[in-house]
């Protein structure tokens, strides 16, 4: 699991603590996928739009937890957000993240 963790950024992140710190959950799946099920209170910003929304997320001044179906797209989103200065964390699959927060 170490290789997968390093590839997808799924290290031992304490997502509950991040949520207590006011983290924003951003689901990077398509609107159709989001509509089929998501974490209550999460925001849907598809991966292809995440770069354009990075400044808005940075201005919130809160940690961002990304999620998607498997963790691959959310991992890519974390890279984009971190390069824009956002404190971003890969939450992996949305249904797994839901259990962790």
C-alpha positions in Angstrom: 0.0 0.0 0.0 3.0 2.3 0.4 3.5 2.8 -3.3 -0.2 3.5 -3.8 -0.3 5.9 -0.9 2.6 7.9 -2.2 1.1 8.0 -5.7 -2.3 9.1 -4.6 -1.3 11.1 -1.5 -3.3 8.9 0.8 -0.9 9.1 3.8 -2.2 9.0 7.4 -4.0 12.3 7.1 -6.3 13.1 10.0 -9.4 14.1 8.0 -11.5 14.6 11.2 -9.0 17.2 12.5 -9.0 19.0 9.1 -12.8 19.2 9.2 -12.6 20.6 12.7 -10.3 23.2 11.3 -13.0 24.2 8.8 -11.7 22.2 5.8 -13.7 22.5 2.6 -14.5 19.2 0.8 -14.3 19.5 -2.9 -15.6 16.7 -5.1 -13.8 16.8 -8.5 -16.1 14.3 -10.3 -18.4 15.3 -13.1 -21.8 17.0 -12.1 -23.5 13.7 -13.2 -21.3 11.6 -10.9 -21.8 14.1 -8.0 -25.6 14.0 -8.5 -25.5 10.2 -8.1 -24.1 10.6 -4.5 -21.7 12.8 -2.6 -20.7 14.0 0.9 -23.2 16.3 2.4 -21.9 19.9 2.3 -19.2 19.2 -0.3 -18.7 21.4 -3.3 -18.6 20.0 -6.8 -15.7 21.4 -8.9 -14.9 19.1 -11.8 -11.2 18.4 -12.3 -11.1 20.3 -15.6 -12.2 23.4 -13.7 -10.1 23.1 -10.6 -7.3 25.3 -11.8 -9.7 28.2 -12.6 -11.2 27.9 -9.1 -7.9 27.6 -7.2 -7.8 31.4 -6.3 -11.3 31.2 -4.9 -10.3 28.3 -2.7 -7.1 30.0 -1.7 -9.0 33.1 -0.6 -11.1 31.0 1.8 -8.0 30.4 3.8 -9.1 26.9 4.9 -7.7 23.5 4.2 -9.2 21.7 1.1 -9.9 18.0 1.0 -10.5 16.7 -2.5 -12.3 13.5 -3.4 -13.5 11.6 -6.4 -14.5 8.1 -7.3 -11.2 6.3 -6.7 -8.6 8.9 -5.6 -6.9 9.4 -8.9 -8.6 12.6 -10.0 -8.6 14.0 -6.5 -4.8 13.4 -6.4 -4.3 15.4 -9.6 -6.5 18.1 -8.2 -4.3 18.3 -5.0 -1.2 18.8 -7.2 -3.0 21.7 -9.1 -4.2 23.3 -5.9 -0.9 23.0 -4.0 0.9 24.6 -6.9 -1.5 27.5 -6.5 -0.7 27.7 -2.8 -3.8 26.0 -1.4 -3.4 23.7 1.6 -4.9 20.7 -0.2 -5.2 17.0 0.9 -6.3 14.0 -1.2 -9.3 12.4 0.5 -9.5 9.6 -2.1 -12.8 8.0 -2.9 -15.7 10.1 -1.7 -17.5 7.1 -0.1 -14.4 6.1 1.9 -13.8 9.8 2.9 -17.3 10.0 4.2 -16.5 7.3 6.7 -13.3 9.1 7.9 -14.9 12.5 8.5 
